[in-house]
Amino acid sequence: MSQPTLTELACEVLNTADGREKTAKSHAAAALWFEMKKAGTPLAIGNSQPPSTPARPDQPELLPPNEVPRRRLGTEAGRIALIHAIAHIELNAVDLHWDIIPRFADVDMPMGYFDDWVKAADEESKHFNLLCDRLEAMGSHYGAVPAHAGMWRAAQDTAEDFMGRLAIVPMVLEARGLDVTPGMIQQFKSLKDAETVAALEIIYAEEVGHVAYGSKWFHFLCGRHNLDPKTEFHRLVEHYFHGGLKPPFNDEKRAEAGLPLDFYWPMAIQ
C-alpha cells in the first residue's frame, strides 16, 4: 500500500469538521511525516488541492467580530468564554498551518519549510486540546459559546499570495498573540487558575517558534526574489491587513522570533 503524500494528509485534516477529530488526524499526520523522514523514506509532497474553507463543526455559532459578547473574567462564564475564544484561535491555527502546505505546493521550497509547518500544526493541535480539556473540566466544551467569524479572512485574502500569507498569518496575527498572552497569563494567575496558566504558558513558549518560521521563510523568499524584507513586509501589511498594528508590542519576544522593531513600529496605530 502506497504512502499518502503530505498534501493529501493536509487536506484530510482540513476536510475534517470535528475539532478533536481534526487534531487527532493532525497529530497522526505529523507523526507519519517525521517517522518517514527519520527512516530515510520521506513522504512525497504531492499536489492535492486544499478546500477554500476548512470543514468546521456546526457549533460554535460564528458571529461578526463586533457581535461576539464581551468577556468579563470576574465570573466563571467569563473565564469559560475567554478560554473558548483562545481555543477557537488555536483550531483556526491548525487549519492555517496545514493549509499553507498544499496551498503553495507548486513553489519549490526546502524540506525544512515543510518540517516547520508540520511541527507548528502539530503544536497548535496540542494547544487546542489543552484548552478543550480546561473547558470540559469547567463543565463546558468547545462550541458552547459564540465565536469570531473573521479568522479565516486572512487565509482567503492571501490564498494566491505566498509571501502575503507568511507576512500576515505568522508575522502579524501570531505575533499579536505574543503581545497579549502574557497579560492573559497574569489574569488567570490572579484568579488562581493554575491549570489554565499552565496551558497558556505552553502556548506562549511555542508560539514564538511559529512566528519565527514565518519570518525565516519570508526572508528566504525575499532573498530568492531580491526584495528588501522590511519594504516588502510593509507593502503586504498595508495591502492585506485590515485594522492596523496595535501597540503595545512584546518587543523582546518579537525580536526572539526574528521580527525587528523597524518592521512593525513604523506601522503602529498611534
Residue pairs with C-beta under 8 A, 6 or more apart in sequence:
3 32
3 36
3 43
3 44
4 12
4 32
4 43
4 46
5 43
5 44
5 45
5 46
5 47
5 48
6 29
6 33
6 43
6 44
6 45
6 46
6 101
6 114
6 118
7 45
7 46
7 47
7 48
7 50
7 101
7 102
7 105
8 46
8 48
9 25
9 29
9 32
9 33
9 43
10 29
10 48
10 50
10 98
10 99
10 101
10 102
11 48
11 49
11 50
11 51
11 102
12 25
12 29
13 22
13 25
13 26
13 29
13 94
13 95
13 98
13 121
14 50
14 51
14 54
14 55
14 95
14 98
14 99
15 51
15 54
15 55
16 22
16 25
16 55
17 55
17 56
17 57
18 57
19 57
19 87
19 91
19 128
19 132
19 142
19 143
20 129
20 132
22 55
22 91
22 94
22 95
22 125
23 91
23 94
23 125
23 126
23 128
23 129
26 94
26 98
26 121
26 122
26 124
26 125
27 122
27 125
27 126
29 98
29 118
29 121
30 118
30 119
30 121
30 122
30 125
32 43
33 42
33 43
33 114
33 115
33 118
34 115
34 118
36 42
36 43
37 43
37 111
37 115
42 111
45 101
45 105
45 114
46 102
46 105
47 102
47 105
47 106
48 102
48 105
49 102
50 98
50 99
50 102
50 103
52 156
52 159
53 152
53 156
54 95
54 99
54 152
57 143
58 143
59 143
59 144
60 84
60 88
60 142
60 143
60 144
60 145
60 146
60 147
61 146
61 147
62 146
62 147
62 148
62 149
63 146
63 147
63 148
63 149
64 149
64 150
65 148
65 149
65 150
67 146
68 85
68 146
68 147
68 148
69 81
69 145
69 146
71 78
71 81
71 82
71 85
72 78
73 79
73 82
73 187
73 191
76 138
79 138
79 188
79 191
79 193
79 196
80 135
80 138
80 140
80 144
80 145
81 145
82 184
83 131
83 134
83 135
83 138
83 196
84 131
84 135
84 140
84 142
84 144
84 145
84 147
85 145
85 147
85 148
86 131
86 184
86 200
86 203
87 128
87 131
87 132
87 135
87 142
88 142
88 147
88 148
88 151
89 151
89 177
90 124
90 127
90 128
90 131
90 203
91 124
91 128
91 142
92 151
92 152
93 120
93 121
93 124
93 127
93 174
93 210
94 121
94 124
94 125
94 128
95 152
95 155
96 154
96 155
96 169
97 117
97 118
97 120
97 121
97 124
97 210
98 117
98 121
99 155
100 117
100 165
100 166
100 169
101 114
101 117
101 118
103 159
103 165
104 162
104 165
107 162
109 217
110 220
113 217
113 220
116 213
116 216
116 217
117 213
119 209
120 209
120 210
120 213
123 206
123 209
123 210
124 210
126 202
127 199
127 202
127 203
127 206
128 142
130 199
130 202
130 203
131 142
131 199
132 141
132 142
133 199
134 195
134 196
134 199
135 141
135 142
135 144
137 195
153 242
154 165
154 168
154 169
154 173
154 240
154 241
155 165
155 169
157 164
157 168
157 240
158 164
158 165
158 168
158 169
158 240
159 165
161 236
161 240
162 221
163 218
163 221
163 222
163 232
163 236
164 236
164 239
164 240
166 214
166 217
166 218
166 221
167 214
167 218
167 232
167 233
167 236
167 237
167 240
168 236
168 237
168 240
168 241
169 214
170 210
170 211
170 213
170 214
170 215
171 211
171 214
171 215
171 218
171 233
171 259
171 263
172 237
172 241
172 245
174 207
174 210
174 211
174 214
175 211
175 254
175 257
175 259
175 264
176 246
177 203
177 204
177 207
178 204
178 207
178 208
178 211
178 250
178 253
178 254
178 257
179 248
179 249
179 250
179 254
181 200
181 203
181 204
181 207
182 204
182 250
184 200
185 197
185 200
185 201
185 204
188 196
188 197
188 200
189 197
208 253
208 256
208 257
209 257
211 254
211 257
211 258
211 259
212 256
212 257
212 258
215 257
215 258
215 259
216 258
218 229
218 233
219 229
219 258
221 227
222 228
222 229
222 232
229 263
230 260
230 262
230 263
233 263
234 263
234 266
234 267
237 245
237 267
238 267
244 267
244 268
244 269
245 264
245 267
245 268
245 269
246 268
246 269
247 265
247 268
247 269
249 264
249 265
249 268
251 261
254 261
254 264
255 261
